[in-house]
Structures are given as structure tokens and as C-alpha cells.
Amino acid sequence: MPHPDTPPRPASDAAPGTPPGGTGPARENGAAPGSDRAGEGEPTATAGPTDAHADAHADADSAVGADPAPAVAPGPELPLASAAEVEARTAEPGGIPAGLGKRLHPVTPWRRAWAPLAGLGALLVQDPERMRAAAELGVTWVLVILATVLALAALYGWLSWRVTRYLVTDTELRIRTGLLFRRSAHLRLDRIQSIDVTRPLLARALGVAKLKMDVVGSGDNDELAFLGEAEARKLRAELLARAAGISPDAAPEAGEAPATELYRVDGRTLATALALLGTGWGLVLPLALLIPLMWWGTASIFITIAVAVPILATIWRSTVGGFLTQYGWTVAESADGLRLDHGLLQRDHATVPPGRVQSVRIVEPLLWRRRGWARVELEVAGGGHEAGLLVPVADRPMCAALIGRILPEVDIDAAIASVRPSPARARWAVPVWHKGYGHGVTDTVFVARRGRLSRTHTLVPHAKVQSARITQGPWTHRLRLTDIHVEHGANGSVVARLQDAERAMTELGAQADRSRLGRRAARPERWLT
């Protein structure tokens, strides 16, 4: 209660700029405290003093028994800044406050220092005249030029490394990159789809790793390259814990969830499976015939190389490259989903997010069927791991068991048994190959089959179906055939071709009801849930 001799505080003593009611000035234009991307607007924080600041002066002046304060010339007051104001005042462009944030590993500047040398070499190879001119300079001058280019590239890389930082806040991961062209990414932790750890051969030798993040609604894969291997794993575990809803204080100590190994692909099985695909060795003979013909017809080594290189790359990816990439493929189960580790020279560590799988493909090449082998591919919202593979090769029971870890409510054998082939009249639309088309449905999934040499069954859970439609051309309309299209959440579409038109119309109406009921019973899509 104020002292009776204390005069009332005049309204002019209130904090300048404070409207009646002491609520402080309104935020301009209704802007949010920050922007998701740098360049979309400057961060706007609440300005001006608060009620607590004004009340503190009032309490001090109205204390019981206090003597009247001597008259002092009025002067400007210093308002107490909020946390948002402090960050807005001290933040550098990119939304990372000055003095905060972490830099990448010191080896990072050298990761692209070789790029100018590769570009210079490409220019020389494309023009024989340039190669002769470079040879006339002599070895000494060539080495000086190469050393200069390498030094400039390393300097640019070092300066870029100096300005690249990242910061983990309570709600997002901020990454600031770019020396000449600044880029700032704000990745919401609750929108993270997957976080993969990649260790190329040289990075493994240096003890560093690359962290790659997939976020809902982001077309690009943001990455941190490179971090120390231990730091990368620790940061990954912290981000996954934050995405799961664990408090910021407890997340750094949560650590990586333990995993139980479910299946490991044997090296001999993998080599045999790649050989039986025939994609690689089937191109060797055509290439052996094509190269002499191209040389005889053009007499140009550059044209011959330009034609041969893409074919050689395909052969490499299908044989040796595929073996090196998929070697040691291991599927393990943890609280944050199925973990995939693979690679002989470059080790990759990925996670299949629970609840994010939109469709499953079971691929059975012709020469694998006799051995009972299959490959399982996934469509995951946001993309992610290597080529969408769950397992490169496994027997049918193991494939069904692994799919059951992702879609426990789906009976794989029942889903495949539900498939009905296209009507016999479909041969007039697609001769021979029509026998590979089929469609089926169960209480949990929509199934489409295609292919005769390489048979593929695609399963889409009803809860993941976004829309369904049918298409029909003039000829298929005459044959009373139609295609059933189902779109899912990974921006993909599954097609059951050449189905009976009357049955397709019935299925189209029933699919909407199945999808609605499936979404009601769907599991949550949060991490670690």
C-alpha cells in the first residue's frame, strides 16, 4: 500500500513508448520472431520495456517509510531487453548469434580443393591443342600452375570453412554456409525424416564423417561435411532424441538407442545375385562390338570415349560398384527404426524412419526365383537411404520377416496370394507381357504386380493412400479395360494395369473407405514411438 505522503506517479514517468495498459508496442506487421530462411525478412523481436520494469520503479518509489527522492533531471531510461532482443541484436546474418555455433572439422577445406584441378584436366582432355600447348610449357611451369591452382582452391575452402557454422537450438538445427553467396538453413527438429551418416574411404582414414538430413517439405538434402566421427554420431543421436520429443536438457545425454541385428547379407550370396542379374555382363558383348565400329566409323577417340563411358559406368554400377556399395549389408532394429549399414570402401549408416514408409516393392528377377531370392525396396517420405533399398538380396521368408518389422499388420503371403491376373482379352492391348500384370487387395494393403522377366509386387498400405483414380484410352475402353492409379505420400504412384473396367470402378469406390479406416488405425509417425 503506498505511503500517504507519497504523491501519485505521473503518467509521464511510464516507460517511453508504452501504450496505456503497459503492454509494450505491438510487433510490426505481425512478423514472427524469426524467419525459416535467411533473406525472407529480418528477424523481428518485441521492442520496448516491459510492465515489470515500470513496476520496479513504482515499488521503489512507494516503499513504506521511504524519504522523498531528490529532484533529478529527467533522462532517457534503459529498457530491459528480452531474450529475443538480445539474440536479434547479437545475431549475425544467418540467424546464429555471434560467438555461438560450431565449426566443421578442420579437414573440411580440403574436400573440394581437387575440383579446380579436375576441371582444368577436363579442359585439356577435350582440346588436343591445349594439351600440346601445356606440354610445350615444360614440367616446371605445369607444376607451378597446378600448385597455384591448388593453393587458391585451398584458400577459398579455408575461408568458406571459417564462415560455415551450425547451431542446435530448442526447436531447430541452423546451418550457415557460403562465402560469396550466403545460405542459411533452419531445419525444424520435429520435421526431420532421417539422418544418415556417410564415411567415404578417405574420410574413414582421417576419422571424419558426413551427416545428411532429410526434412519434410525440403527439396534439398542438407548436410554437415565433415565432422569428427564421434561428434557426428553424438550429434545424430541428439537430433533424433530431439525429434522424438525428448527435452533439450536430456537429449545430449540420451545417446544412440541400442540395436539388435536382424540380418546380414553374405558376400558370396551378394556376388552370385549380382552375377545372375545379367545387367552388367549382358552389356559387355555389345560394348566390345560397339567400340571398334565407332572407331572405324568416326576415327575420333573422343567420340568413341563419349559413347563407351556411359556403358562402362552402367557395367560398373551393376557389378563391381554394386558389390562395393552393398557389401556387408546389415539390417538392425532399434527404437528409432530399422538401421542399415553397408559398404566396403565407403561405409553408410542410414535409418528407415518408423511410420514414414509409403510403399514396399518385392522384386524377383527371373534367375533368382529358382533360388527363392528377392530384393526389397522402399518408398519413404522424404527420400533417404541408398536407392530405397531395405535389403539387396534375401530369401522369401526373410524378406517377409523384415517387411513385417515395418508393416506388422500386413500378411505378405496373403497380400501376394490376393493378386488376380489381368483378363485374357488384355492380350489385344499388350501381347505377351500382359500376363505379368495383376491386382489384389487385402484389409491392409493395395497390391499391384507387373513384369514377367523381373516380377515386382508393390504394396501400399491403405493408410498411406492419398488418392485413387482410373485411366482409360480409346482402345482399352473398347476392350473394357482400365488402369488403376494409387498415389501415396512419397510423391509416387502405383499402377495396376489392364484391369477389368467394371471391377476397377468397384475397387475405386471401396478404396476411399479403406484409406479412411486405415488412417484412423495408423500408428504415430514420431521417432522412437
C-alpha positions in Angstrom: 0.0 0.0 0.0 1.5 3.4 -1.0 2.6 5.9 1.7 0.0 8.6 2.3 2.6 11.3 1.8 3.9 9.9 -1.5 2.3 11.7 -4.4 0.9 9.5 -7.2 3.4 8.7 -10.0 2.6 10.8 -13.1 1.8 9.0 -16.3 4.8 10.7 -17.9 7.1 8.6 -15.8 6.0 5.4 -17.6 8.4 3.8 -19.9 8.6 5.7 -23.1 6.7 4.2 -25.9 4.5 2.1 -23.7 0.8 2.4 -24.6 -1.9 2.5 -22.0 -2.1 -0.8 -20.2 1.6 -1.3 -20.2 1.6 -3.9 -22.8 4.5 -2.5 -24.8 4.5 -1.6 -28.5 2.9 -4.1 -30.9 5.0 -6.2 -33.1 5.3 -4.7 -36.5 3.3 -6.3 -39.3 2.6 -9.3 -37.1 6.1 -10.8 -38.0 7.3 -13.9 -36.3 10.5 -13.7 -34.1 12.5 -15.3 -36.8 12.5 -16.5 -40.4 12.9 -20.0 -41.6 15.3 -19.0 -44.3 17.7 -16.1 -44.4 16.7 -13.5 -46.9 13.0 -13.8 -46.3 12.9 -10.9 -43.9 14.9 -9.6 -40.9 14.1 -11.2 -37.5 11.7 -9.0 -35.6 11.8 -9.1 -31.8 9.5 -7.4 -29.2 10.8 -3.9 -28.6 10.5 -1.5 -25.6 10.4 -2.1 -21.8 8.0 -4.4 -20.1 5.5 -3.9 -17.3 7.9 -5.5 -14.8 10.4 -2.8 -15.5 7.9 0.0 -14.8 6.5 -1.7 -11.7 10.0 -2.0 -10.3 10.4 1.8 -10.3 6.9 2.2 -8.9 7.6 -0.2 -6.0 10.9 1.5 -5.2 9.2 5.0 -5.0 6.2 3.8 -3.0 8.1 1.7 -0.3 6.7 2.3 3.2 8.8 4.9 5.2 10.9 5.9 2.2 12.1 9.6 2.1 11.1 11.6 -0.9 13.9 11.3 -3.5 15.7 14.4 -4.5 14.6 16.0 -7.8 16.7 14.8 -10.7 16.6 16.0 -14.2 14.7 13.6 -16.4 16.7 11.4 -18.8 16.2 8.5 -21.1 15.6 5.2 -19.4 17.5 2.0 -20.4 14.8 -0.7 -21.0 15.5 -4.3 -20.1 16.0 -6.4 -23.2 14.2 -9.7 -23.7 16.0 -12.8 -24.8 14.6 -12.4 -28.3 16.0 -8.8 -28.4 19.4 -10.0 -27.2 19.6 -12.6 -30.0 18.3 -10.1 -32.6 21.0 -7.6 -31.6 23.9 -10.1 -31.5 22.9 -12.4 -34.3 25.0 -12.4 -37.4 23.4 -12.9 -40.9 22.1 -16.4 -40.9 20.3 -16.5 -37.6 23.3 -17.7 -35.5 24.2 -15.4 -32.6 27.7 -14.0 -32.5 30.1 -16.2 -30.6 27.8 -19.3 -30.8 27.6 -22.2 -33.2 30.3 -24.8 -34.0 32.6 -25.2 -37.0 33.1 -28.3 -39.1 36.2 -30.5 -38.9 39.4 -28.7 -39.9 39.9 -31.2 -42.8 36.8 -29.8 -44.5 38.5 -27.1 -46.6 40.4 -29.8 -48.5 37.4 -31.8 -49.5 36.8 -29.8 -52.7 40.3 -28.5 -53.3 40.8 -31.0 -56.1 37.7 -29.8 -58.0 39.6 -27.0 -59.9 42.3 -29.4 -60.9 39.7 -31.8 -62.2 38.1 -29.0 -64.2 41.5 -28.0 -65.6 42.2 -31.5 -66.6 38.8 -31.9 -68.3 39.5 -28.7 -70.4 42.9 -30.1 -71.5 41.5 -33.5 -72.5 38.7 -32.0 -74.6 41.1 -30.0 -76.7 44.3 -31.6 -78.1 45.7 -28.2 -79.0 45.6 -27.2 -75.3 47.3 -30.4 -74.4 50.2 -29.7 -76.8 50.4 -26.1 -75.6 50.7 -27.3 -72.0 53.3 -29.8 -72.9 55.4 -27.1 -74.6 55.5 -25.1 -71.3 57.6 -27.8 -69.6 57.2 -29.8 -66.5 58.4 -27.0 -64.2 55.8 -24.4 -65.3 53.0 -27.1 -65.3 53.8 -27.9 -61.7 53.8 -24.3 -60.8 50.4 -23.7 -62.4 49.0 -26.8 -60.7 50.4 -25.7 -57.3 49.0 -22.2 -57.7 45.5 -23.5 -58.6 45.6 -25.9 -55.6 46.7 -23.2 -53.2 43.9 -20.8 -54.4 41.3 -23.6 -54.1 42.6 -24.5 -50.6 42.5 -20.8 -49.6 38.9 -20.5 -50.8 38.0 -23.7 -49.0 39.6 -22.4 -45.8 37.7 -19.1 -46.0 34.4 -21.0 -46.6 35.1 -23.2 -43.6 35.7 -20.1 -41.4 32.2 -18.8 -42.2 30.4 -22.2 -42.0 28.8 -22.9 -38.7 25.9 -24.9 -37.2 23.8 -24.5 -34.1 21.3 -26.7 -32.4 18.5 -24.7 -30.6 15.5 -25.9 -28.7 13.4 -26.2 -31.9 15.7 -26.3 -34.9 19.1 -27.0 -36.4 20.6 -23.9 -38.1 23.3 -24.3 -40.7 25.0 -21.3 -42.2 27.3 -21.7 -45.3 28.7 -19.8 -48.2 31.5 -17.3 -48.6 30.3 -15.2 -51.6 26.7 -16.4 -51.6 25.4 -16.8 -48.1 22.9 -19.6 -47.4 21.2 -20.2 -44.1 19.0 -23.3 -43.4 16.7 -23.6 -40.4 15.7 -27.3 -40.1 12.8 -27.9 -37.7 13.7 -30.8 -35.4 10.1 -32.2 -35.4 10.1 -32.3 -39.2 13.3 -34.4 -39.6 12.7 -37.6 -41.6 16.0 -39.3 -41.5 19.6 -38.6 -40.5 22.3 -40.7 -42.3 26.0 -40.9 -41.5 28.3 -41.4 -44.5 32.1 -42.2 -44.3 33.9 -42.3 -47.7 37.2 -44.2 -47.9 39.4 -41.1 -47.4 37.1 -39.8 -44.7 37.4 -43.1 -42.8 41.2 -42.8 -42.9 41.0 -39.3 -41.5 38.4 -40.2 -38.9 35.6 -37.9 -40.1 32.1 -38.5 -41.4 29.3 -36.7 -43.2 25.9 -36.1 -41.7 23.0 -35.9 -44.1 19.5 -34.7 -43.1 16.1 -35.2 -44.9 13.4 -32.8 -43.7 9.7 -32.8 -44.6 9.0 -30.2 -47.3 12.6 -29.6 -48.2 13.6 -30.5 -51.7 17.3 -30.5 -50.8 19.3 -32.8 -48.5 21.1 -30.5 -46.1 24.4 -31.9 -44.8 27.3 -31.3 -42.5 30.5 -32.4 -44.2 32.7 -33.1 -42.4 32.5 -33.8 -38.6 34.7 -35.9 -36.4 33.3 -39.4 -36.4 32.4 -39.5 -32.7 30.9 -36.0 -32.9 28.8 -37.0 -35.9 27.3 -40.0 -34.1 26.7 -37.9 -31.0 25.0 -35.1 -32.9 22.9 -37.6 -34.8 21.7 -39.2 -31.5 20.9 -35.8 -30.1 18.9 -34.7 -33.1 16.9 -38.0 -33.2 16.2 -37.6 -29.4 15.0 -34.0 -30.0 12.9 -35.1 -32.9 11.3 -37.8 -30.6 10.2 -35.1 -28.2 12.9 -35.6 -25.5 13.6 -32.3 -23.6 16.6 -30.3 -24.8 18.4 -30.8 -21.5 18.2 -34.6 -21.6 18.7 -35.0 -25.3 22.5 -34.7 -25.4 22.8 -37.4 -22.8 20.3 -39.7 -24.4 22.9 -41.4 -26.7 22.2 -43.7 -29.6 19.5 -46.3 -29.0 20.8 -49.9 -28.9 20.1 -52.0 -31.9 19.6 -55.8 -32.5 20.9 -57.3 -35.7 18.2 -59.0 -37.8 20.0 -59.9 -41.0 23.4 -59.6 -42.7 23.9 -60.3 -46.4 26.7 -62.8 -47.1 29.3 -61.7 -49.5 29.1 -64.8 -51.6 25.4 -64.6 -51.9 25.6 -60.9 -52.9 28.2 -61.7 -55.6 26.1 -64.5 -57.0 22.9 -62.4 -57.0 24.6 -59.6 -58.9 26.0 -62.0 -61.5 22.6 -63.6 -62.0 21.0 -60.2 -62.7 22.9 -60.2 -66.0 22.7 -56.4 -66.2 26.4 -56.0 -66.2 27.9 -58.9 -68.2 25.0 -58.6 -70.6 26.4 -55.3 -71.8 30.0 -56.5 -72.2 29.5 -58.1 -75.6 27.6 -55.2 -77.2 30.3 -52.8 -75.9 33.0 -55.0 -77.3 31.3 -54.8 -80.7 30.4 -51.1 -80.5 33.8 -49.6 -79.7 35.5 -50.9 -82.9 32.5 -49.8 -85.0 32.6 -46.3 -83.5 36.4 -46.0 -84.1 36.0 -47.3 -87.7 33.1 -45.0 -88.5 34.4 -41.8 -86.9 38.2 -42.2 -86.5 37.8 -40.0 -83.3 38.9 -41.2 -80.0 36.8 -38.5 -78.2 33.5 -39.7 -79.8 34.4 -43.3 -79.0 35.1 -42.5 -75.4 32.0 -40.4 -75.1 29.9 -43.4 -76.2 31.8 -46.0 -74.2 31.9 -44.2 -70.9 28.2 -44.3 -70.0 28.0 -48.0 -70.9 31.1 -48.7 -68.8 29.6 -46.8 -65.9 26.4 -48.9 -66.1 28.5 -52.1 -66.2 30.5 -50.9 -63.2 27.4 -50.0 -61.1 25.8 -53.3 -61.9 28.8 -55.4 -61.0 31.9 -54.3 -59.0 30.4 -50.9 -58.0 27.2 -52.6 -56.7 29.2 -55.2 -54.8 31.4 -52.5 -53.1 28.3 -50.4 -52.2 26.2 -53.3 -50.9 28.9 -55.3 -49.2 28.3 -56.2 -45.6 24.7 -55.0 -45.8 23.2 -55.3 -42.3 19.7 -54.7 -41.1 19.3 -54.0 -37.4 16.3 -53.0 -35.3 16.3 -50.2 -32.7 13.9 -47.9 -31.0 14.3 -45.3 -33.8 13.6 -47.8 -36.7 15.5 -50.2 -38.9 19.2 -49.3 -39.2 21.0 -50.1 -42.4 24.8 -50.3 -42.5 26.7 -51.2 -45.7 29.7 -50.5 -47.9 33.2 -51.9 -48.3 35.2 -48.8 -49.2 32.6 -46.2 -48.2 30.5 -47.0 -45.1 27.0 -45.7 -44.9 24.7 -45.7 -41.9 21.0 -45.0 -42.5 17.8 -45.4 -40.7 14.3 -46.3 -42.1 12.0 -43.9 -40.1 9.0 -45.7 -38.5 5.7 -44.7 -39.9 7.3 -43.0 -42.9 7.3 -46.0 -45.3 4.7 -45.3 -48.1 5.1 -48.4 -50.2 7.1 -51.6 -50.4 8.4 -53.4 -53.6 9.3 -57.0 -53.7 11.4 -57.6 -56.8 12.1 -61.2 -58.0 14.4 -61.3 -61.1 14.0 -64.4 -63.3 17.2 -66.2 -62.4 16.6 -65.5 -58.7 13.2 -67.3 -58.4 14.7 -70.8 -58.6 16.8 -70.0 -55.5 13.8 -68.3 -53.8 15.6 -64.9 -53.6 14.1 -61.4 -53.7 15.0 -57.8 -53.2 13.0 -55.4 -51.0 12.8 -51.7 -51.9 11.0 -48.9 -50.1 9.4 -45.6 -50.9 10.0 -43.4 -47.9 8.5 -39.9 -47.4 11.5 -37.5 -47.8 13.8 -40.0 -49.5 16.9 -41.0 -47.6 19.0 -44.2 -47.8 20.8 -45.8 -50.7 18.5 -46.3 -53.7 15.5 -47.0 -51.4 16.8 -50.5 -50.5 15.8 -52.4 -47.4 17.8 -55.5 -48.4 19.6 -56.2 -51.7 19.0 -59.9 -51.6 17.4 -62.4 -49.2 15.2 -65.5 -49.3 11.4 -65.0 -49.3 10.8 -65.8 -45.6 13.5 -63.3 -44.5 12.0 -60.7 -46.8 8.6 -61.2 -45.3 10.1 -61.0 -41.8 11.9 -57.7 -42.5 8.8 -56.2 -44.1 6.8 -57.3 -41.0 9.1 -55.1 -38.9 7.9 -52.1 -40.8 4.3 -53.1 -41.5 3.5 -55.5 -38.7 -0.2 -55.6 -39.6 0.5 -56.9 -43.2 0.5 -60.6 -44.1 2.9 -60.7 -47.1 1.8 -64.2 -48.3 -1.9 -63.2 -48.1 -1.2 -60.0 -50.0 0.6 -61.7 -52.8 -2.0 -64.5 -53.0 -4.8 -61.9 -53.4 -3.4 -60.8 -56.8 -5.6 -61.6 -59.8 -4.1 -61.5 -63.3 -5.4 -59.2 -66.0 -8.3 -60.6 -68.1 -7.4 -62.7 -71.1 -8.6 -60.0 -73.5 -5.7 -57.8 -72.3 -3.5 -59.7 -74.8 -5.1 -57.5 -77.5 -3.7 -54.4 -75.7 -0.3 -55.7 -74.6 0.7 -59.0 -76.2 2.8 -61.5 -74.2 3.7 -59.0 -71.4 0.1 -58.7 -70.2 0.5 -61.9 -68.2 2.8 -60.0 -65.8 0.1 -57.6 -64.8 -2.2 -58.2 -61.8 -4.0 -56.5 -58.9 -5.1 -57.5 -55.5 -6.3 -56.0 -52.2 -6.5 -57.1 -48.6 -7.8 -55.4 -45.5 -4.4 -53.6 -45.0 -2.7 -53.1 -48.4 -3.3 -52.3 -52.1 -1.2 -54.7 -54.3 -0.1 -54.2 -57.9 2.0 -56.7 -59.9 4.0 -56.1 -63.1 6.8 -57.8 -65.1 7.5 -61.2 -66.4 11.3 -61.4 -66.5 11.6 -59.4 -63.3 8.4 -59.7 -61.3 7.6 -56.9 -59.0 4.8 -56.8 -56.3 4.2 -53.3 -54.9 2.3 -53.0 -51.6 0.8 -49.7 -50.5 -0.8 -49.6 -47.0 -4.4 -48.2 -47.2 -3.4 -45.5 -44.6 -0.8 -44.1 -47.0 -3.1 -43.8 -50.0 -3.6 -40.1 -50.8 -5.8 -40.5 -53.9 -7.0 -43.1 -56.4 -8.1 -42.8 -60.0 -8.6 -44.8 -63.1 -7.5 -44.0 -66.7 -8.7 -45.5 -70.0 -7.6 -44.9 -73.6 -9.8 -45.5 -76.7 -8.5 -49.0 -77.3 -8.7 -50.1 -73.7 -12.2 -48.6 -73.5 -13.3 -50.8 -76.3 -11.7 -53.8 -74.6 -13.4 -52.8 -71.3 -10.0 -52.5 -69.6 -8.7 -49.7 -67.4 -5.6 -48.8 -65.3 -6.0 -48.2 -61.5 -3.6 -45.5 -60.2 -2.9 -45.0 -56.5 -0.9 -42.1 -55.2 0.9 -42.1 -51.8 2.8 -39.7 -49.6 6.2 -40.1 -51.2 5.1 -38.3 -54.3 4.9 -41.7 -56.0 2.2 -43.6 -57.9 1.5 -47.3 -58.2 -0.4 -48.6 -61.2 -2.4 -51.8 -61.6 -2.6 -52.1 -65.4 -5.2 -53.6 -67.7 -7.8 -54.4 -65.1 -11.5 -55.2 -65.8 -13.3 -51.8 -66.0 -16.3 -52.9 -64.0 -14.2 -54.4 -61.2 -12.0 -51.3 -61.3 -14.9 -48.9 -60.7 -16.0 -51.0 -57.7 -12.4 -51.0 -56.3 -12.2 -47.3 -56.8 -15.2 -46.6 -54.5 -14.1 -49.1 -51.9 -10.5 -47.8 -51.8 -11.7 -44.4 -50.3 -13.4 -46.3 -47.4 -10.3 -48.5 -46.8 -8.0 -45.4 -46.7 -10.2 -43.6 -44.3 -10.4 -46.5 -41.9 -6.6 -47.2 -42.3 -5.7 -43.7 -41.3 -7.8 -43.9 -38.2 -5.9 -47.0 -37.0 -2.5 -45.9 -38.2 0.4 -45.7 -35.8 2.1 -42.4 -34.9 4.9 -41.2 -37.1 7.1 -39.7 -34.4 10.6 -41.1 -33.8 11.1 -43.6 -31.0 7.4 -44.2 -30.7 
